[in-house]
Amino acid sequence: MKTRWKIFAILSFMYVLAYFFRVSMAVAARDLAADLHLSAAQLGTLSGAFFYAFAFTQIPLGPLLDRFGGHRVVTACGLITTAGSLLFACAPGYPAALAGRILLGAGSASVLMGALKVFTNWFTPREFATISGLIVAIGNLGNLSATAPLALAIAAGGWRQPFVAVGLLQLAATLGVHLIVQDRPQREDDEKEPAHHHPGVIAGWRMVAATPSFWLLSLLAFFWYANYMALQGLWGGPYLMEVIGLSRKGAGDILLLTSVGFIVGCLCVGKLSDRLLKSRKWTLVAGQTALLLLMTAMLGPADSLGRPLLSALFAAIGLAVSSGVTIYPMLREMFPHAITGTALTAANFFVLMGAATMQQLMGHYIEGFSRSPSGYPAAAYHGAFLIPIGGLALAILLFLGARDTSPERP
């Protein structure tokens, strides 16, 4: 196996674990709350703490990646993630569990961005869109492992043991990154080649902030992931159970199709961007417009769909969501190589803040309605979903003014 594929494999495995930590609270929540005597508010804070820690870690992460490289940063953060998983698994109460979740969010924040920074040196610009989609697709296996397999593990031995086991896997993966990953290929003339000049942290941030297309792309990224996580991460399940009347298993099966659609789409979006549309901008416009149209079904039309059409709808939403991965090659092509880490993590801050803030905002809206024994009324969910849907419509409209990029860019 070529060195670059070994590097891709270990970083992809690390991303599977990071994705598991991101979404595992949904399955473990009931057992966790009973064991640690948590209120609903404390449980919500535990879930949100991961996303906020993840998002705010992006701020120093970019300059660190540009200055020290993905190898050292991902290795160091892997140790933080290991500590967070073990602390969370052994937590005697709420404060320790909260600290564990914060460490998990901060530690796993470097994995995808660190991997993409390394890939800029190992894969050509033409390969980068495909490789970005591929690692995101593989990472979403962590999403799948945090559903039925985690539920079975919790039923067999409680919620703590799976997190101990995954924490040990995280430690092994961190060791693998330390031993295998190299920031760039070694060449005989490396000593003769000048290193990439880094303009400095402040100058790097200034270059990113002074690019209007960056802000338009980041706004689109915010509402792209806000829509996905609003449906897949929190409110899709309650909507399916309380409005449509599905069982917990039935809702899980429908949401699983969204994940599958997302994985399949990620495997194709790079080739779509490179070969068919030959444009990052119009791949995003087409994919996000499709997502917008499909998500409008959550405003009422989906309520009366039969199971086959509902399944097709959620799978199609996953496919459309995958177009958002194109933001990463577009960012690479938008800025000089020396500050790609800064640019990637700056945009990723908005991605994670979209997930964190939209889930809370929708929750506050839904709580404004009276809850019956069967749950909140359909109008509560329709109005809540209108928030990210409306934001995405505005973001797409503004993004039409962004400058397109190309892998042939110098």
NORJOWO-V340244 format. One record per residue. N is the residue number from 1. RES is the residue in one small letter. PHI is phi as a letter, one per 30 degrees, with the letter a starting at -180 (none if undefined). PSI is psi as a letter, one per 20 degrees, with the letter a starting at -180 (* if undefined). Layout:
n:N res:RES phi:PHI psi:PSI
n:N res:RES phi:PHI psi:PSI
This chain:
n:1 res:m phi:none psi:p
n:2 res:k phi:d psi:q
n:3 res:t phi:e psi:g
n:4 res:r phi:d psi:h
n:5 res:w phi:d psi:h
n:6 res:k phi:d psi:g
n:7 res:i phi:d psi:g
n:8 res:f phi:d psi:g
n:9 res:a phi:d psi:g
n:10 res:i phi:d psi:h
n:11 res:l phi:d psi:h
n:12 res:s phi:d psi:g
n:13 res:f phi:d psi:g
n:14 res:m phi:d psi:h
n:15 res:y phi:d psi:h
n:16 res:v phi:e psi:g
n:17 res:l phi:d psi:g
n:18 res:a phi:d psi:g
n:19 res:y phi:d psi:h
n:20 res:f phi:e psi:g
n:21 res:f phi:d psi:h
n:22 res:r phi:d psi:g
n:23 res:v phi:c psi:j
n:24 res:s phi:d psi:i
n:25 res:m phi:d psi:h
n:26 res:a phi:e psi:g
n:27 res:v phi:d psi:h
n:28 res:a phi:d psi:i
n:29 res:a phi:e psi:g
n:30 res:r phi:d psi:g
n:31 res:d phi:d psi:h
n:32 res:l phi:d psi:g
n:33 res:a phi:d psi:g
n:34 res:a phi:d psi:g
n:35 res:d phi:d psi:g
n:36 res:l phi:c psi:j
n:37 res:h phi:h psi:l
n:38 res:l phi:c psi:q
n:39 res:s phi:d psi:r
n:40 res:a phi:d psi:h
n:41 res:a phi:d psi:g
n:42 res:q phi:d psi:h
n:43 res:l phi:d psi:g
n:44 res:g phi:d psi:h
n:45 res:t phi:d psi:h
n:46 res:l phi:e psi:g
n:47 res:s phi:d psi:g
n:48 res:g phi:d psi:h
n:49 res:a phi:e psi:h
n:50 res:f phi:e psi:g
n:51 res:f phi:d psi:g
n:52 res:y phi:d psi:g
n:53 res:a phi:d psi:g
n:54 res:f phi:d psi:g
n:55 res:a phi:d psi:g
n:56 res:f phi:d psi:h
n:57 res:t phi:d psi:h
n:58 res:q phi:d psi:h
n:59 res:i phi:d psi:g
n:60 res:p phi:d psi:i
n:61 res:l phi:d psi:g
n:62 res:g phi:e psi:g
n:63 res:p phi:e psi:h
n:64 res:l phi:d psi:g
n:65 res:l phi:d psi:g
n:66 res:d phi:d psi:h
n:67 res:r phi:d psi:g
n:68 res:f phi:c psi:i
n:69 res:g phi:i psi:q
n:70 res:g phi:d psi:h
n:71 res:h phi:e psi:g
n:72 res:r phi:d psi:h
n:73 res:v phi:d psi:g
n:74 res:v phi:d psi:h
n:75 res:t phi:d psi:g
n:76 res:a phi:d psi:g
n:77 res:c phi:d psi:h
n:78 res:g phi:d psi:h
n:79 res:l phi:d psi:h
n:80 res:i phi:d psi:g
n:81 res:t phi:d psi:g
n:82 res:t phi:e psi:g
n:83 res:a phi:d psi:g
n:84 res:g phi:d psi:g
n:85 res:s phi:d psi:g
n:86 res:l phi:d psi:h
n:87 res:l phi:d psi:g
n:88 res:f phi:d psi:g
n:89 res:a phi:d psi:h
n:90 res:c phi:c psi:j
n:91 res:a phi:d psi:p
n:92 res:p phi:d psi:i
n:93 res:g phi:a psi:a
n:94 res:y phi:d psi:g
n:95 res:p phi:e psi:g
n:96 res:a phi:d psi:h
n:97 res:a phi:d psi:g
n:98 res:l phi:d psi:g
n:99 res:a phi:d psi:h
n:100 res:g phi:d psi:g
n:101 res:r phi:d psi:h
n:102 res:i phi:d psi:g
n:103 res:l phi:d psi:h
n:104 res:l phi:d psi:g
n:105 res:g phi:d psi:g
n:106 res:a phi:d psi:g
n:107 res:g phi:d psi:g
n:108 res:s phi:d psi:i
n:109 res:a phi:d psi:h
n:110 res:s phi:d psi:i
n:111 res:v phi:d psi:g
n:112 res:l phi:d psi:g
n:113 res:m phi:d psi:g
n:114 res:g phi:d psi:g
n:115 res:a phi:d psi:g
n:116 res:l phi:d psi:h
n:117 res:k phi:d psi:g
n:118 res:v phi:d psi:g
n:119 res:f phi:d psi:h
n:120 res:t phi:d psi:h
n:121 res:n phi:c psi:i
n:122 res:w phi:c psi:i
n:123 res:f phi:b psi:q
n:124 res:t phi:d psi:r
n:125 res:p phi:e psi:h
n:126 res:r phi:d psi:h
n:127 res:e phi:d psi:i
n:128 res:f phi:d psi:h
n:129 res:a phi:d psi:g
n:130 res:t phi:d psi:g
n:131 res:i phi:d psi:h
n:132 res:s phi:d psi:g
n:133 res:g phi:d psi:h
n:134 res:l phi:d psi:g
n:135 res:i phi:d psi:h
n:136 res:v phi:d psi:h
n:137 res:a phi:d psi:g
n:138 res:i phi:d psi:g
n:139 res:g phi:e psi:h
n:140 res:n phi:d psi:i
n:141 res:l phi:d psi:h
n:142 res:g phi:d psi:h
n:143 res:n phi:d psi:g
n:144 res:l phi:d psi:h
n:145 res:s phi:d psi:h
n:146 res:a phi:d psi:j
n:147 res:t phi:c psi:d
n:148 res:a phi:d psi:g
n:149 res:p phi:d psi:g
n:150 res:l phi:d psi:h
n:151 res:a phi:d psi:g
n:152 res:l phi:d psi:g
n:153 res:a phi:d psi:g
n:154 res:i phi:d psi:g
n:155 res:a phi:d psi:h
n:156 res:a phi:d psi:h
n:157 res:g phi:b psi:j
n:158 res:g phi:j psi:r
n:159 res:w phi:d psi:h
n:160 res:r phi:d psi:g
n:161 res:q phi:e psi:g
n:162 res:p phi:e psi:h
n:163 res:f phi:d psi:h
n:164 res:v phi:d psi:g
n:165 res:a phi:d psi:g
n:166 res:v phi:d psi:h
n:167 res:g phi:d psi:h
n:168 res:l phi:d psi:h
n:169 res:l phi:d psi:h
n:170 res:q phi:d psi:g
n:171 res:l phi:d psi:g
n:172 res:a phi:d psi:g
n:173 res:a phi:d psi:h
n:174 res:t phi:d psi:g
n:175 res:l phi:d psi:h
n:176 res:g phi:d psi:g
n:177 res:v phi:d psi:g
n:178 res:h phi:d psi:h
n:179 res:l phi:d psi:h
n:180 res:i phi:c psi:g
n:181 res:v phi:d psi:p
n:182 res:q phi:b psi:q
n:183 res:d phi:d psi:h
n:184 res:r phi:a psi:q
n:185 res:p phi:d psi:q
n:186 res:q phi:d psi:p
n:187 res:r phi:b psi:q
n:188 res:e phi:d psi:h
n:189 res:d phi:c psi:j
n:190 res:d phi:e psi:h
n:191 res:e phi:d psi:h
n:192 res:k phi:d psi:h
n:193 res:e phi:d psi:p
n:194 res:p phi:d psi:q
n:195 res:a phi:d psi:q
n:196 res:h phi:d psi:p
n:197 res:h phi:d psi:p
n:198 res:h phi:c psi:p
n:199 res:p phi:d psi:i
n:200 res:g phi:j psi:q
n:201 res:v phi:d psi:g
n:202 res:i phi:d psi:g
n:203 res:a phi:d psi:h
n:204 res:g phi:d psi:g
n:205 res:w phi:d psi:h
n:206 res:r phi:d psi:g
n:207 res:m phi:d psi:g
n:208 res:v phi:d psi:g
n:209 res:a phi:d psi:h
n:210 res:a phi:d psi:j
n:211 res:t phi:c psi:o
n:212 res:p phi:e psi:h
n:213 res:s phi:d psi:h
n:214 res:f phi:d psi:g
n:215 res:w phi:d psi:h
n:216 res:l phi:d psi:h
n:217 res:l phi:d psi:h
n:218 res:s phi:d psi:h
n:219 res:l phi:d psi:g
n:220 res:l phi:d psi:g
n:221 res:a phi:d psi:h
n:222 res:f phi:e psi:g
n:223 res:f phi:d psi:h
n:224 res:w phi:e psi:g
n:225 res:y phi:d psi:h
n:226 res:a phi:d psi:g
n:227 res:n phi:d psi:g
n:228 res:y phi:d psi:g
n:229 res:m phi:d psi:h
n:230 res:a phi:d psi:h
n:231 res:l phi:d psi:g
n:232 res:q phi:d psi:h
n:233 res:g phi:d psi:h
n:234 res:l phi:b psi:f
n:235 res:w phi:d psi:i
n:236 res:g phi:d psi:g
n:237 res:g phi:d psi:g
n:238 res:p phi:e psi:h
n:239 res:y phi:d psi:g
n:240 res:l phi:d psi:h
n:241 res:m phi:d psi:g
n:242 res:e phi:d psi:h
n:243 res:v phi:c psi:g
n:244 res:i phi:d psi:h
n:245 res:g phi:j psi:k
n:246 res:l phi:d psi:q
n:247 res:s phi:d psi:r
n:248 res:r phi:e psi:g
n:249 res:k phi:d psi:g
n:250 res:g phi:d psi:g
n:251 res:a phi:d psi:g
n:252 res:g phi:d psi:h
n:253 res:d phi:d psi:g
n:254 res:i phi:d psi:g
n:255 res:l phi:d psi:h
n:256 res:l phi:d psi:h
n:257 res:l phi:d psi:h
n:258 res:t phi:d psi:g
n:259 res:s phi:d psi:g
n:260 res:v phi:d psi:g
n:261 res:g phi:d psi:h
n:262 res:f phi:d psi:g
n:263 res:i phi:d psi:g
n:264 res:v phi:d psi:g
n:265 res:g phi:d psi:h
n:266 res:c phi:d psi:h
n:267 res:l phi:d psi:i
n:268 res:c phi:c psi:h
n:269 res:v phi:d psi:h
n:270 res:g phi:d psi:g
n:271 res:k phi:d psi:h
n:272 res:l phi:d psi:g
n:273 res:s phi:d psi:h
n:274 res:d phi:d psi:g
n:275 res:r phi:c psi:h
n:276 res:l phi:d psi:f
n:277 res:l phi:d psi:h
n:278 res:k phi:h psi:l
n:279 res:s phi:a psi:p
n:280 res:r phi:d psi:g
n:281 res:k phi:e psi:g
n:282 res:w phi:d psi:h
n:283 res:t phi:d psi:g
n:284 res:l phi:d psi:g
n:285 res:v phi:d psi:g
n:286 res:a phi:d psi:g
n:287 res:g phi:d psi:g
n:288 res:q phi:d psi:h
n:289 res:t phi:d psi:g
n:290 res:a phi:d psi:g
n:291 res:l phi:d psi:g
n:292 res:l phi:e psi:g
n:293 res:l phi:d psi:g
n:294 res:l phi:d psi:h
n:295 res:m phi:d psi:h
n:296 res:t phi:d psi:i
n:297 res:a phi:d psi:h
n:298 res:m phi:d psi:i
n:299 res:l phi:d psi:j
n:300 res:g phi:k psi:g
n:301 res:p phi:e psi:h
n:302 res:a phi:d psi:i
n:303 res:d phi:e psi:h
n:304 res:s phi:c psi:j
n:305 res:l phi:d psi:q
n:306 res:g phi:d psi:r
n:307 res:r phi:e psi:g
n:308 res:p phi:d psi:g
n:309 res:l phi:d psi:h
n:310 res:l phi:d psi:g
n:311 res:s phi:d psi:g
n:312 res:a phi:d psi:h
n:313 res:l phi:d psi:g
n:314 res:f phi:d psi:h
n:315 res:a phi:d psi:g
n:316 res:a phi:d psi:h
n:317 res:i phi:d psi:g
n:318 res:g phi:d psi:g
n:319 res:l phi:d psi:g
n:320 res:a phi:d psi:h
n:321 res:v phi:e psi:h
n:322 res:s phi:d psi:h
n:323 res:s phi:d psi:h
n:324 res:g phi:d psi:h
n:325 res:v phi:d psi:h
n:326 res:t phi:d psi:i
n:327 res:i phi:d psi:h
n:328 res:y phi:d psi:g
n:329 res:p phi:d psi:h
n:330 res:m phi:d psi:h
n:331 res:l phi:d psi:g
n:332 res:r phi:e psi:h
n:333 res:e phi:d psi:i
n:334 res:m phi:d psi:h
n:335 res:f phi:b psi:q
n:336 res:p phi:d psi:q
n:337 res:h phi:e psi:h
n:338 res:a phi:d psi:h
n:339 res:i phi:b psi:k
n:340 res:t phi:d psi:h
n:341 res:g phi:d psi:g
n:342 res:t phi:d psi:g
n:343 res:a phi:d psi:g
n:344 res:l phi:d psi:g
n:345 res:t phi:d psi:h
n:346 res:a phi:d psi:g
n:347 res:a phi:d psi:h
n:348 res:n phi:d psi:h
n:349 res:f phi:e psi:g
n:350 res:f phi:d psi:h
n:351 res:v phi:e psi:g
n:352 res:l phi:d psi:h
n:353 res:m phi:d psi:h
n:354 res:g phi:d psi:g
n:355 res:a phi:d psi:g
n:356 res:a phi:d psi:g
n:357 res:t phi:d psi:h
n:358 res:m phi:d psi:h
n:359 res:q phi:d psi:g
n:360 res:q phi:d psi:g
n:361 res:l phi:d psi:g
n:362 res:m phi:d psi:h
n:363 res:g phi:d psi:g
n:364 res:h phi:d psi:h
n:365 res:y phi:d psi:g
n:366 res:i phi:d psi:h
n:367 res:e phi:d psi:i
n:368 res:g phi:d psi:i
n:369 res:f phi:c psi:q
n:370 res:s phi:d psi:p
n:371 res:r phi:c psi:p
n:372 res:s phi:c psi:r
n:373 res:p phi:e psi:h
n:374 res:s phi:c psi:i
n:375 res:g phi:k psi:a
n:376 res:y phi:d psi:q
n:377 res:p phi:d psi:r
n:378 res:a phi:d psi:h
n:379 res:a phi:d psi:h
n:380 res:a phi:d psi:g
n:381 res:y phi:d psi:h
n:382 res:h phi:e psi:g
n:383 res:g phi:d psi:h
n:384 res:a phi:d psi:g
n:385 res:f phi:d psi:h
n:386 res:l phi:d psi:h
n:387 res:i phi:d psi:g
n:388 res:p phi:d psi:h
n:389 res:i phi:d psi:g
n:390 res:g phi:d psi:g
n:391 res:g phi:d psi:h
n:392 res:l phi:d psi:h
n:393 res:a phi:d psi:g
n:394 res:l phi:d psi:g
n:395 res:a phi:d psi:g
n:396 res:i phi:d psi:g
n:397 res:l phi:d psi:g
n:398 res:l phi:d psi:h
n:399 res:f phi:d psi:i
n:400 res:l phi:e psi:h
n:401 res:g phi:d psi:j
n:402 res:a phi:d psi:q
n:403 res:r phi:d psi:p
n:404 res:d phi:d psi:r
n:405 res:t phi:b psi:r
n:406 res:s phi:b psi:q
n:407 res:p phi:d psi:i
n:408 res:e phi:d psi:i
n:409 res:r phi:e psi:p
n:410 res:p phi:e psi:*
